[in-house]
């Protein structure tokens, strides 16, 4: 969550481009993939 907020503040307030915020976006996407994977595994165990 922190990475997303940092990326958005850089983009909106500081005028940063995609290359400037790409490290934060990559971390955010990796976290989302991990959480979705864990949710799928958890769902399969309960049904």
PDBQT receptor file of N, H, CA, C and O in Angstrom, charges set to zero:
ATOM      1  N   UNK A   1       0.822  -1.192   0.000  1.00  0.00    +0.000 N 
ATOM      2  CA  UNK A   1       0.000   0.000   0.000  1.00  0.00    +0.000 C 
ATOM      3  C   UNK A   1       0.868   1.260   0.000  1.00  0.00    +0.000 C 
ATOM      4  O   UNK A   1       0.573   2.233  -0.693  1.00  0.00    +0.000 OA
ATOM      5  N   UNK A   2       1.925   1.222   0.778  1.00  0.00    +0.000 N 
ATOM      6  H   UNK A   2       2.164   0.431   1.341  1.00  0.00    +0.000 HD
ATOM      7  CA  UNK A   2       2.817   2.376   0.875  1.00  0.00    +0.000 C 
ATOM      8  C   UNK A   2       3.441   2.709  -0.474  1.00  0.00    +0.000 C 
ATOM      9  O   UNK A   2       3.589   3.879  -0.829  1.00  0.00    +0.000 OA
ATOM     10  N   UNK A   3       3.806   1.668  -1.224  1.00  0.00    +0.000 N 
ATOM     11  H   UNK A   3       3.686   0.718  -0.936  1.00  0.00    +0.000 HD
ATOM     12  CA  UNK A   3       4.433   1.897  -2.526  1.00  0.00    +0.000 C 
ATOM     13  C   UNK A   3       3.472   2.571  -3.495  1.00  0.00    +0.000 C 
ATOM     14  O   UNK A   3       3.874   3.443  -4.266  1.00  0.00    +0.000 OA
ATOM     15  N   UNK A   4       2.216   2.174  -3.461  1.00  0.00    +0.000 N 
ATOM     16  H   UNK A   4       1.889   1.466  -2.835  1.00  0.00    +0.000 HD
ATOM     17  CA  UNK A   4       1.219   2.767  -4.351  1.00  0.00    +0.000 C 
ATOM     18  C   UNK A   4       0.996   4.239  -4.014  1.00  0.00    +0.000 C 
ATOM     19  O   UNK A   4       0.933   5.085  -4.906  1.00  0.00    +0.000 OA
ATOM     20  N   UNK A   5       0.879   4.534  -2.735  1.00  0.00    +0.000 N 
ATOM     21  H   UNK A   5       0.931   3.846  -2.010  1.00  0.00    +0.000 HD
ATOM     22  CA  UNK A   5       0.676   5.925  -2.309  1.00  0.00    +0.000 C 
ATOM     23  C   UNK A   5       1.883   6.771  -2.688  1.00  0.00    +0.000 C 
ATOM     24  O   UNK A   5       1.732   7.904  -3.145  1.00  0.00    +0.000 OA
ATOM     25  N   UNK A   6       3.076   6.226  -2.500  1.00  0.00    +0.000 N 
ATOM     26  H   UNK A   6       3.199   5.306  -2.129  1.00  0.00    +0.000 HD
ATOM     27  CA  UNK A   6       4.291   6.954  -2.866  1.00  0.00    +0.000 C 
ATOM     28  C   UNK A   6       4.346   7.202  -4.369  1.00  0.00    +0.000 C 
ATOM     29  O   UNK A   6       4.708   8.296  -4.801  1.00  0.00    +0.000 OA
ATOM     30  N   UNK A   7       3.990   6.201  -5.168  1.00  0.00    +0.000 N 
ATOM     31  H   UNK A   7       3.696   5.312  -4.817  1.00  0.00    +0.000 HD
ATOM     32  CA  UNK A   7       4.003   6.359  -6.627  1.00  0.00    +0.000 C 
ATOM     33  C   UNK A   7       2.985   7.401  -7.073  1.00  0.00    +0.000 C 
ATOM     34  O   UNK A   7       3.277   8.220  -7.944  1.00  0.00    +0.000 OA
ATOM     35  N   UNK A   8       1.796   7.376  -6.485  1.00  0.00    +0.000 N 
ATOM     36  H   UNK A   8       1.559   6.710  -5.777  1.00  0.00    +0.000 HD
ATOM     37  CA  UNK A   8       0.774   8.337  -6.882  1.00  0.00    +0.000 C 
ATOM     38  C   UNK A   8       1.145   9.758  -6.463  1.00  0.00    +0.000 C 
ATOM     39  O   UNK A   8       0.892  10.710  -7.201  1.00  0.00    +0.000 OA
ATOM     40  N   UNK A   9       1.741   9.904  -5.286  1.00  0.00    +0.000 N 
ATOM     41  H   UNK A   9       1.946   9.131  -4.686  1.00  0.00    +0.000 HD
ATOM     42  CA  UNK A   9       2.139  11.254  -4.872  1.00  0.00    +0.000 C 
ATOM     43  C   UNK A   9       3.271  11.776  -5.747  1.00  0.00    +0.000 C 
ATOM     44  O   UNK A   9       3.322  12.969  -6.048  1.00  0.00    +0.000 OA
ATOM     45  N   UNK A  10       4.177  10.895  -6.159  1.00  0.00    +0.000 N 
ATOM     46  H   UNK A  10       4.136   9.926  -5.915  1.00  0.00    +0.000 HD
ATOM     47  CA  UNK A  10       5.247  11.317  -7.064  1.00  0.00    +0.000 C 
ATOM     48  C   UNK A  10       4.671  11.755  -8.403  1.00  0.00    +0.000 C 
ATOM     49  O   UNK A  10       5.101  12.757  -8.975  1.00  0.00    +0.000 OA
ATOM     50  N   UNK A  11       3.701  11.004  -8.898  1.00  0.00    +0.000 N 
ATOM     51  H   UNK A  11       3.352  10.190  -8.433  1.00  0.00    +0.000 HD
ATOM     52  CA  UNK A  11       3.133  11.309 -10.213  1.00  0.00    +0.000 C 
ATOM     53  C   UNK A  11       2.280  12.574 -10.176  1.00  0.00    +0.000 C 
ATOM     54  O   UNK A  11       2.374  13.413 -11.072  1.00  0.00    +0.000 OA
ATOM     55  N   UNK A  12       1.456  12.713  -9.154  1.00  0.00    +0.000 N 
ATOM     56  H   UNK A  12       1.379  12.032  -8.426  1.00  0.00    +0.000 HD
ATOM     57  CA  UNK A  12       0.523  13.835  -9.111  1.00  0.00    +0.000 C 
ATOM     58  C   UNK A  12       1.164  15.131  -8.605  1.00  0.00    +0.000 C 
ATOM     59  O   UNK A  12       0.944  16.200  -9.175  1.00  0.00    +0.000 OA
ATOM     60  N   UNK A  13       1.942  15.033  -7.555  1.00  0.00    +0.000 N 
ATOM     61  H   UNK A  13       2.121  14.165  -7.092  1.00  0.00    +0.000 HD
ATOM     62  CA  UNK A  13       2.477  16.243  -6.930  1.00  0.00    +0.000 C 
ATOM     63  C   UNK A  13       3.810  16.692  -7.514  1.00  0.00    +0.000 C 
ATOM     64  O   UNK A  13       4.070  17.888  -7.641  1.00  0.00    +0.000 OA
ATOM     65  N   UNK A  14       4.646  15.733  -7.865  1.00  0.00    +0.000 N 
ATOM     66  H   UNK A  14       4.435  14.761  -7.762  1.00  0.00    +0.000 HD
ATOM     67  CA  UNK A  14       5.983  16.083  -8.323  1.00  0.00    +0.000 C 
ATOM     68  C   UNK A  14       6.135  16.006  -9.836  1.00  0.00    +0.000 C 
ATOM     69  O   UNK A  14       7.176  16.386 -10.372  1.00  0.00    +0.000 OA
ATOM     70  N   UNK A  15       5.117  15.523 -10.526  1.00  0.00    +0.000 N 
ATOM     71  H   UNK A  15       4.271  15.215 -10.090  1.00  0.00    +0.000 HD
ATOM     72  CA  UNK A  15       5.174  15.429 -11.977  1.00  0.00    +0.000 C 
ATOM     73  C   UNK A  15       6.115  14.348 -12.475  1.00  0.00    +0.000 C 
ATOM     74  O   UNK A  15       6.673  14.471 -13.565  1.00  0.00    +0.000 OA
ATOM     75  N   UNK A  16       6.297  13.301 -11.703  1.00  0.00    +0.000 N 
ATOM     76  H   UNK A  16       5.844  13.201 -10.817  1.00  0.00    +0.000 HD
ATOM     77  CA  UNK A  16       7.198  12.219 -12.085  1.00  0.00    +0.000 C 
ATOM     78  C   UNK A  16       6.601  11.424 -13.242  1.00  0.00    +0.000 C 
ATOM     79  O   UNK A  16       5.383  11.293 -13.362  1.00  0.00    +0.000 OA
ATOM     80  N   UNK A  17       7.467  10.908 -14.072  1.00  0.00    +0.000 N 
ATOM     81  H   UNK A  17       8.456  11.015 -13.974  1.00  0.00    +0.000 HD
ATOM     82  CA  UNK A  17       7.037  10.103 -15.208  1.00  0.00    +0.000 C 
ATOM     83  C   UNK A  17       6.987   8.630 -14.854  1.00  0.00    +0.000 C 
ATOM     84  O   UNK A  17       7.251   8.236 -13.718  1.00  0.00    +0.000 OA
ATOM     85  N   UNK A  18       6.642   7.822 -15.848  1.00  0.00    +0.000 N 
ATOM     86  H   UNK A  18       6.427   8.142 -16.771  1.00  0.00    +0.000 HD
ATOM     87  CA  UNK A  18       6.514   6.384 -15.641  1.00  0.00    +0.000 C 
ATOM     88  C   UNK A  18       7.844   5.759 -15.239  1.00  0.00    +0.000 C 
ATOM     89  O   UNK A  18       7.873   4.849 -14.411  1.00  0.00    +0.000 OA
ATOM     90  N   UNK A  19       8.933   6.231 -15.809  1.00  0.00    +0.000 N 
ATOM     91  H   UNK A  19       8.909   6.971 -16.482  1.00  0.00    +0.000 HD
ATOM     92  CA  UNK A  19      10.238   5.669 -15.444  1.00  0.00    +0.000 C 
ATOM     93  C   UNK A  19      10.606   5.988 -14.003  1.00  0.00    +0.000 C 
ATOM     94  O   UNK A  19      11.331   5.223 -13.367  1.00  0.00    +0.000 OA
ATOM     95  N   UNK A  20      10.122   7.093 -13.486  1.00  0.00    +0.000 N 
ATOM     96  H   UNK A  20       9.533   7.714 -14.003  1.00  0.00    +0.000 HD
ATOM     97  CA  UNK A  20      10.415   7.465 -12.100  1.00  0.00    +0.000 C 
ATOM     98  C   UNK A  20       9.626   6.633 -11.101  1.00  0.00    +0.000 C 
ATOM     99  O   UNK A  20      10.124   6.321 -10.019  1.00  0.00    +0.000 OA
ATOM    100  N   UNK A  21       8.405   6.275 -11.455  1.00  0.00    +0.000 N 
ATOM    101  H   UNK A  21       8.001   6.529 -12.334  1.00  0.00    +0.000 HD
ATOM    102  CA  UNK A  21       7.563   5.545 -10.508  1.00  0.00    +0.000 C 
ATOM    103  C   UNK A  21       7.528   4.045 -10.780  1.00  0.00    +0.000 C 
ATOM    104  O   UNK A  21       6.842   3.313 -10.066  1.00  0.00    +0.000 OA
ATOM    105  N   UNK A  22       8.245   3.570 -11.789  1.00  0.00    +0.000 N 
ATOM    106  H   UNK A  22       8.803   4.164 -12.369  1.00  0.00    +0.000 HD
ATOM    107  CA  UNK A  22       8.197   2.147 -12.124  1.00  0.00    +0.000 C 
ATOM    108  C   UNK A  22       8.651   1.232 -10.987  1.00  0.00    +0.000 C 
ATOM    109  O   UNK A  22       8.052   0.168 -10.829  1.00  0.00    +0.000 OA
ATOM    110  N   UNK A  23       9.667   1.567 -10.180  1.00  0.00    +0.000 N 
ATOM    111  H   UNK A  23      10.154   2.431 -10.308  1.00  0.00    +0.000 HD
ATOM    112  CA  UNK A  23      10.007   0.660  -9.071  1.00  0.00    +0.000 C 
ATOM    113  C   UNK A  23       8.852   0.469  -8.083  1.00  0.00    +0.000 C 
ATOM    114  O   UNK A  23       8.614  -0.644  -7.613  1.00  0.00    +0.000 OA
ATOM    115  N   UNK A  24       8.144   1.541  -7.774  1.00  0.00    +0.000 N 
ATOM    116  H   UNK A  24       8.337   2.445  -8.156  1.00  0.00    +0.000 HD
ATOM    117  CA  UNK A  24       7.013   1.426  -6.854  1.00  0.00    +0.000 C 
ATOM    118  C   UNK A  24       5.873   0.629  -7.488  1.00  0.00    +0.000 C 
ATOM    119  O   UNK A  24       5.218  -0.165  -6.813  1.00  0.00    +0.000 OA
ATOM    120  N   UNK A  25       5.637   0.840  -8.777  1.00  0.00    +0.000 N 
ATOM    121  H   UNK A  25       6.169   1.485  -9.326  1.00  0.00    +0.000 HD
ATOM    122  CA  UNK A  25       4.567   0.109  -9.447  1.00  0.00    +0.000 C 
ATOM    123  C   UNK A  25       4.883  -1.375  -9.541  1.00  0.00    +0.000 C 
ATOM    124  O   UNK A  25       3.992  -2.210  -9.383  1.00  0.00    +0.000 OA
ATOM    125  N   UNK A  26       6.129  -1.710  -9.795  1.00  0.00    +0.000 N 
ATOM    126  H   UNK A  26       6.853  -1.032  -9.924  1.00  0.00    +0.000 HD
ATOM    127  CA  UNK A  26       6.518  -3.121  -9.864  1.00  0.00    +0.000 C 
ATOM    128  C   UNK A  26       6.305  -3.790  -8.512  1.00  0.00    +0.000 C 
ATOM    129  O   UNK A  26       5.785  -4.904  -8.451  1.00  0.00    +0.000 OA
ATOM    130  N   UNK A  27       6.700  -3.129  -7.433  1.00  0.00    +0.000 N 
ATOM    131  H   UNK A  27       7.123  -2.224  -7.483  1.00  0.00    +0.000 HD
ATOM    132  CA  UNK A  27       6.485  -3.686  -6.093  1.00  0.00    +0.000 C 
ATOM    133  C   UNK A  27       5.001  -3.863  -5.807  1.00  0.00    +0.000 C 
ATOM    134  O   UNK A  27       4.595  -4.861  -5.211  1.00  0.00    +0.000 OA
ATOM    135  N   UNK A  28       4.190  -2.899  -6.230  1.00  0.00    +0.000 N 
ATOM    136  H   UNK A  28       4.520  -2.088  -6.714  1.00  0.00    +0.000 HD
ATOM    137  CA  UNK A  28       2.750  -2.982  -6.007  1.00  0.00    +0.000 C 
ATOM    138  C   UNK A  28       2.142  -4.142  -6.785  1.00  0.00    +0.000 C 
ATOM    139  O   UNK A  28       1.315  -4.878  -6.246  1.00  0.00    +0.000 OA
ATOM    140  N   UNK A  29       2.539  -4.316  -8.044  1.00  0.00    +0.000 N 
ATOM    141  H   UNK A  29       3.210  -3.719  -8.482  1.00  0.00    +0.000 HD
ATOM    142  CA  UNK A  29       2.016  -5.416  -8.852  1.00  0.00    +0.000 C 
ATOM    143  C   UNK A  29       2.449  -6.770  -8.305  1.00  0.00    +0.000 C 
ATOM    144  O   UNK A  29       1.653  -7.709  -8.297  1.00  0.00    +0.000 OA
ATOM    145  N   UNK A  30       3.685  -6.888  -7.849  1.00  0.00    +0.000 N 
ATOM    146  H   UNK A  30       4.332  -6.125  -7.856  1.00  0.00    +0.000 HD
ATOM    147  CA  UNK A  30       4.147  -8.150  -7.268  1.00  0.00    +0.000 C 
ATOM    148  C   UNK A  30       3.375  -8.484  -5.996  1.00  0.00    +0.000 C 
ATOM    149  O   UNK A  30       3.034  -9.644  -5.760  1.00  0.00    +0.000 OA
ATOM    150  N   UNK A  31       3.100  -7.478  -5.182  1.00  0.00    +0.000 N 
ATOM    151  H   UNK A  31       3.377  -6.536  -5.373  1.00  0.00    +0.000 HD
ATOM    152  CA  UNK A  31       2.312  -7.694  -3.971  1.00  0.00    +0.000 C 
ATOM    153  C   UNK A  31       0.892  -8.142  -4.322  1.00  0.00    +0.000 C 
ATOM    154  O   UNK A  31       0.337  -9.030  -3.675  1.00  0.00    +0.000 OA
ATOM    155  N   UNK A  32       0.311  -7.524  -5.347  1.00  0.00    +0.000 N 
ATOM    156  H   UNK A  32       0.762  -6.802  -5.873  1.00  0.00    +0.000 HD
ATOM    157  CA  UNK A  32      -1.044  -7.892  -5.762  1.00  0.00    +0.000 C 
ATOM    158  C   UNK A  32      -1.084  -9.327  -6.278  1.00  0.00    +0.000 C 
ATOM    159  O   UNK A  32      -2.019 -10.068  -5.976  1.00  0.00    +0.000 OA
ATOM    160  N   UNK A  33      -0.083  -9.720  -7.048  1.00  0.00    +0.000 N 
ATOM    161  H   UNK A  33       0.676  -9.118  -7.293  1.00  0.00    +0.000 HD
ATOM    162  CA  UNK A  33      -0.028 -11.092  -7.560  1.00  0.00    +0.000 C 
ATOM    163  C   UNK A  33       0.111 -12.086  -6.410  1.00  0.00    +0.000 C 
ATOM    164  O   UNK A  33      -0.546 -13.126  -6.404  1.00  0.00    +0.000 OA
ATOM    165  N   UNK A  34       0.959 -11.769  -5.445  1.00  0.00    +0.000 N 
ATOM    166  H   UNK A  34       1.493 -10.924  -5.450  1.00  0.00    +0.000 HD
ATOM    167  CA  UNK A  34       1.138 -12.638  -4.286  1.00  0.00    +0.000 C 
ATOM    168  C   UNK A  34      -0.161 -12.784  -3.498  1.00  0.00    +0.000 C 
ATOM    169  O   UNK A  34      -0.545 -13.897  -3.141  1.00  0.00    +0.000 OA
ATOM    170  N   UNK A  35      -0.832 -11.681  -3.226  1.00  0.00    +0.000 N 
ATOM    171  H   UNK A  35      -0.519 -10.776  -3.516  1.00  0.00    +0.000 HD
ATOM    172  CA  UNK A  35      -2.070 -11.727  -2.447  1.00  0.00    +0.000 C 
ATOM    173  C   UNK A  35      -3.177 -12.474  -3.196  1.00  0.00    +0.000 C 
ATOM    174  O   UNK A  35      -3.943 -13.217  -2.584  1.00  0.00    +0.000 OA
ATOM    175  N   UNK A  36      -3.265 -12.282  -4.505  1.00  0.00    +0.000 N 
ATOM    176  H   UNK A  36      -2.642 -11.677  -5.002  1.00  0.00    +0.000 HD
ATOM    177  CA  UNK A  36      -4.266 -13.008  -5.287  1.00  0.00    +0.000 C 
ATOM    178  C   UNK A  36      -3.968 -14.498  -5.302  1.00  0.00    +0.000 C 
ATOM    179  O   UNK A  36      -4.885 -15.316  -5.221  1.00  0.00    +0.000 OA
ATOM    180  N   UNK A  37      -2.706 -14.854  -5.403  1.00  0.00    +0.000 N 
ATOM    181  H   UNK A  37      -1.961 -14.190  -5.468  1.00  0.00    +0.000 HD
ATOM    182  CA  UNK A  37      -2.327 -16.266  -5.354  1.00  0.00    +0.000 C 
ATOM    183  C   UNK A  37      -2.691 -16.900  -4.026  1.00  0.00    +0.000 C 
ATOM    184  O   UNK A  37      -3.226 -18.008  -3.989  1.00  0.00    +0.000 OA
ATOM    185  N   UNK A  38      -2.405 -16.206  -2.938  1.00  0.00    +0.000 N 
ATOM    186  H   UNK A  38      -1.971 -15.306  -2.969  1.00  0.00    +0.000 HD
ATOM    187  CA  UNK A  38      -2.770 -16.721  -1.618  1.00  0.00    +0.000 C 
ATOM    188  C   UNK A  38      -4.281 -16.824  -1.449  1.00  0.00    +0.000 C 
ATOM    189  O   UNK A  38      -4.768 -17.752  -0.802  1.00  0.00    +0.000 OA
ATOM    190  N   UNK A  39      -5.021 -15.891  -2.017  1.00  0.00    +0.000 N 
ATOM    191  H   UNK A  39      -4.625 -15.138  -2.542  1.00  0.00    +0.000 HD
ATOM    192  CA  UNK A  39      -6.484 -15.940  -1.933  1.00  0.00    +0.000 C 
ATOM    193  C   UNK A  39      -7.028 -17.147  -2.687  1.00  0.00    +0.000 C 
ATOM    194  O   UNK A  39      -7.959 -17.801  -2.218  1.00  0.00    +0.000 OA
ATOM    195  N   UNK A  40      -6.460 -17.447  -3.843  1.00  0.00    +0.000 N 
ATOM    196  H   UNK A  40      -5.703 -16.916  -4.224  1.00  0.00    +0.000 HD
ATOM    197  CA  UNK A  40      -6.904 -18.609  -4.620  1.00  0.00    +0.000 C 
ATOM    198  C   UNK A  40      -6.617 -19.892  -3.856  1.00  0.00    +0.000 C 
ATOM    199  O   UNK A  40      -7.465 -20.782  -3.795  1.00  0.00    +0.000 OA
ATOM    200  N   UNK A  41      -5.435 -19.992  -3.278  1.00  0.00    +0.000 N 
ATOM    201  H   UNK A  41      -4.746 -19.269  -3.328  1.00  0.00    +0.000 HD
ATOM    202  CA  UNK A  41      -5.085 -21.186  -2.501  1.00  0.00    +0.000 C 
ATOM    203  C   UNK A  41      -6.007 -21.322  -1.300  1.00  0.00    +0.000 C 
ATOM    204  O   UNK A  41      -6.468 -22.424  -0.999  1.00  0.00    +0.000 OA
ATOM    205  N   UNK A  42      -6.279 -20.239  -0.618  1.00  0.00    +0.000 N 
ATOM    206  H   UNK A  42      -5.904 -19.345  -0.862  1.00  0.00    +0.000 HD
ATOM    207  CA  UNK A  42      -7.164 -20.260   0.541  1.00  0.00    +0.000 C 
ATOM    208  C   UNK A  42      -8.586 -20.644   0.143  1.00  0.00    +0.000 C 
ATOM    209  O   UNK A  42      -9.250 -21.390   0.862  1.00  0.00    +0.000 OA
ATOM    210  N   UNK A  43      -9.053 -20.143  -0.986  1.00  0.00    +0.000 N 
ATOM    211  H   UNK A  43      -8.514 -19.536  -1.570  1.00  0.00    +0.000 HD
ATOM    212  CA  UNK A  43     -10.403 -20.452  -1.447  1.00  0.00    +0.000 C 
ATOM    213  C   UNK A  43     -10.529 -21.925  -1.805  1.00  0.00    +0.000 C 
ATOM    214  O   UNK A  43     -11.549 -22.547  -1.510  1.00  0.00    +0.000 OA
ATOM    215  N   UNK A  44      -9.515 -22.485  -2.431  1.00  0.00    +0.000 N 
ATOM    216  H   UNK A  44      -8.686 -21.980  -2.670  1.00  0.00    +0.000 HD
ATOM    217  CA  UNK A  44      -9.554 -23.899  -2.812  1.00  0.00    +0.000 C 
ATOM    218  C   UNK A  44      -9.607 -24.798  -1.588  1.00  0.00    +0.000 C 
ATOM    219  O   UNK A  44     -10.226 -25.861  -1.636  1.00  0.00    +0.000 OA
ATOM    220  N   UNK A  45      -8.976 -24.399  -0.496  1.00  0.00    +0.000 N 
ATOM    221  H   UNK A  45      -8.474 -23.536  -0.457  1.00  0.00    +0.000 HD
ATOM    222  CA  UNK A  45      -8.965 -25.212   0.712  1.00  0.00    +0.000 C 
ATOM    223  C   UNK A  45     -10.318 -25.203   1.414  1.00  0.00    +0.000 C 
ATOM    224  O   UNK A  45     -10.658 -26.163   2.107  1.00  0.00    +0.000 OA
ATOM    225  N   UNK A  46     -11.092 -24.137   1.247  1.00  0.00    +0.000 N 
ATOM    226  H   UNK A  46     -10.816 -23.358   0.685  1.00  0.00    +0.000 HD
ATOM    227  CA  UNK A  46     -12.360 -24.045   1.968  1.00  0.00    +0.000 C 
ATOM    228  C   UNK A  46     -13.521 -24.657   1.200  1.00  0.00    +0.000 C 
ATOM    229  O   UNK A  46     -14.574 -24.917   1.783  1.00  0.00    +0.000 OA
ATOM    230  N   UNK A  47     -13.351 -24.890  -0.090  1.00  0.00    +0.000 N 
ATOM    231  H   UNK A  47     -12.496 -24.678  -0.563  1.00  0.00    +0.000 HD
ATOM    232  CA  UNK A  47     -14.466 -25.460  -0.860  1.00  0.00    +0.000 C 
ATOM    233  C   UNK A  47     -14.183 -26.859  -1.300  1.00  0.00    +0.000 C 
ATOM    234  O   UNK A  47     -15.019 -27.481  -1.957  1.00  0.00    +0.000 OA
TER     235      UNK A  47
